[in-house]
Amino acid sequence: MFGKKAKNNRFVMKYSQIVGDVKTVMIIVDTETGVNYITSEGESAPITPLLDSEGKPVIEVQQTAQEPVAETQQTEQVQQ
């Protein structure tokens, strides 16, 4: 998976979560490097590497699915 060209998607959504009533936060994985990124919905939403508790980038060590999971399965509502 890593170092190989993905057929269609270099970036795949690993997880998404609705925070409050309007904001969706997503974790995106680069299928070429394994690096996880965190972002939110919106035109000007930044994308930044997801860091672990030591401040190092979270990198996938296992193969992730090439196709994103259906949104109804990967989205979770969080109450504030």
Rosetta blueprint (number, residue, H / E / L):
1 M L
2 F L
3 G L
4 K L
5 K L
6 A L
7 K L
8 N L
9 N L
10 R L
11 F E
12 V E
13 M E
14 K E
15 Y E
16 S E
17 Q E
18 I E
19 V E
20 G L
21 D L
22 V L
23 K E
24 T E
25 V E
26 M E
27 I E
28 I E
29 V E
30 D E
31 T L
32 E L
33 T L
34 G L
35 V E
36 N E
37 Y E
38 I E
39 T E
40 S E
41 E L
42 G L
43 E L
44 S L
45 A L
46 P L
47 I E
48 T E
49 P E
50 L L
51 L E
52 D L
53 S L
54 E L
55 G L
56 K L
57 P E
58 V L
59 I E
60 E L
61 V L
62 Q L
63 Q L
64 T L
65 A L
66 Q L
67 E L
68 P L
69 V L
70 A L
71 E H
72 T H
73 Q H
74 Q H
75 T E
76 E E
77 Q E
78 V E
79 Q L
80 Q L
